[in-house]
């Protein structure tokens, strides 16, 4: 892995770049795996494909907004309390969705 831009980098810096790239790759993999099977999920559901595709689009589109908002809150109040609020909000919304009649 000898690129000219990385010529003066230490081994630790190269490892950080490699780990960051692999982390991003795994994050992208799980998202695009969902995209690849979206048609099959819609077929197995009573919901139309369009609904799943819009939900997937808005999930991806709102990621930078959530990263900005929660990042700013974490910088101000600390990472742990903001993460706890984030997880509690996610759990409450998932529970609400689960309890809602279809």
PyMOL commands that set and color helices and strands:
alter all, ss='L'
color gray80, all
select helices_A, chain A and resi 4-6+11-36+38-44+49-77+79-99
alter helices_A, ss='H'
color red, helices_A
deselect
rebuild
show_as cartoon
